[in-house]
Amino acid sequence: MREVVFIVEYEKGADEVMDRFIENPNLHARSMEIHATSESVWGIDKIVGPDGVLNEFDDRLKRATSDPNATGMCGAPITEWHYDILSSNPESRKIYSLHREGDGPRSIPLVAAKHVGEGLILRSERRGAQSRWSLLVDDTVAEIHDEIRENLRDGLSLTVERLGQPPCLLEDGRIQRDLTPEQKSALEAAVEHGYYDVPRQQSVTEIAADSGVSSSTFQYRLNRAEAWLAHQFATDSVGVDTDAELDTEDIEFIR
């Protein structure tokens, strides 16, 4: 099994709901649960953004789901589009949705379900002009890719961001839940030696030498500890789920 990440890029005006993301870079949606068959897709998304932008997103979603002429990303008519706002606050929404498509070329999750069958694992994310789909698949990648690329609606384009071993899908791509002992020691040493003082008392190189490790190793441990603290602050203070970026060496790009 391999992970493939498809990016669908939307031009302004090609999709009413995606226009809201294009117009507001601070608006972000990520799937919490998502399941699909060859005819339907359902799940729960968490949408995060400024209060006013979220209210406008609510209006756009209501209009889009009521449109009798709505189509999927590849042109198949949407025969059913039901949603329910499970929770709402000034910073986020959690929305359940069920989406069915009729005859014709269908969207990524439905095409993937057709080729993969039972056991399909996938997730989605929307930000800016991009809708990002991560799938755990077997040898059907080429078939899924070709079927989607050949049938995308006008104003949409498809690229493959990643194809390879699936560490970020299976490990969730998130920062670890707790600091390792080495990361904790690096953070404590940085505080003790005045790294965060203004003006700074000692550099990373100096603290690393005192700690008996290389400067690159110390810097890496300190960076991971700082990322963990930032994640905890964002989660605890505003209730936003944050995903840490993977190290570049963990990512395989198709050139």
Secondary structure, DSSP 8 states (H G I E B T S, - for coil): -EEEEEEEEE-TTS-HHHHHHHH-TT-EEEEEEEEE-SSEEEEEEEEE--HHHHHHHHHHHHHHHH-TT-B-TTS-BEEEEEEEEEEEETTEEEEEEEEEE-SSS--HHHHHHHHH-TT-EEEEEEETTEEEEEEEESTTHHHHHHHHHHH--TTEEEEEEEEE--HHHHSTT---SS--HHHHHHHHHHHHTTTTSSS-SS-HHHHHHHHTS-HHHHHHHHHHHHHHHHHHHHHHHH---------GGG-----
